Amino acid sequence: MNRDQIKGRGKEAMGKVQKEAGRLSGDTSTEVKGTAKEVAGKTQKTFGDTKAKTEH
């Protein structure tokens, strides 16, 4: 597992939590920020996955 995969999974998880917290509290801004963080994490994780495949 490379650094991008690990960081991406962390961002994705934090984004999910933030999104859910925003949804539960009715704070649209927090929900949107969480969604953005989740997408950024998925993107970074995918980049890391691709990078790992090309290194082998």
Beta strands, then each sheet from edge to edge (+ up, - down):
end
